[in-house]
Amino acid sequence: MAGHSKWANTKHRKERQDKKRAGVFSKLVKEITLQARRGDPSPENNAGLAQAIERAKAANVSKENIDRAVKRGAGELDGALYEEITYEGYAAAGVAVLVRAVTDNKNRAAAGVRHVFSKHGGNMASAGSVSWLFDRRGVLTLDDLPADLDRDDLQMALIEAGADDVDASGDTVEAYCEVAALPRLSAVAGERGLTPVRAEPTMVPKTSVHVDEEAAGKILRLLDALDDNEDVQEVFANFDVDDDVLERIEADA
């Protein structure tokens, strides 16, 4: 799933660098509110909330906004009631797409997601059609690594902390693990002065579909349009594409 993984990493890197991108703050605050409502409002006892807060901090969401979101989720402040909904569908070349939305208006969310699929050559599918193709995993991605970093030591430390798959072959280090092990992997990064590009639960495809440049362009436009939707929090797809093809598409975007 190299194509989707690199697309997701680029998206999160942009989220950190482009603080004014429309909708980023709103989505992060909604996620904090949802996680606080569905579990303990203390991040020490709620891994989902802790991860949502860390992402918000990385994007420079203010402490005041984070605190208000937690209080809204805990029922201490009035505000919209958000719920989580999953949509499934297909993109070009039969690539499976899984969309996680957090919304206070199910009708708006469903209509918006359906419109994006239709506009970009995809189609919605019934519940369960593609979700079985994905497993819930934790992912930690490190980028901009110091030249003097001992990668072998980092890789071994991540494995000892619970990573069961570590790719340290390129410019980034990406580790997958059980979701419960994410805090331990993040601690390994922190001990070495590294700030993850991503450190969150994700959906990892069991199999991937290799696509050519034409199909990849269509898929990436669909994923970007879904990601820009105000109700969509996460988008997953099981496509793979050659690195040089992905670089050309990103350069032309």
PyMOL commands that set and color helices and strands:
alter all, ss='L'
color gray80, all
select helices_A, chain A and resi 2-17+24-38+43-45+47-58+63-73+92-94+106-119+131-133+151-161+179-191+213-228+243-252
alter helices_A, ss='H'
color red, helices_A
select strands_A, chain A and resi 83-90+96-103+123-125+134-142+163-167+173-177+198-205+209-210+232-237+239-240
alter strands_A, ss='S'
color yellow, strands_A
deselect
rebuild
show_as cartoon
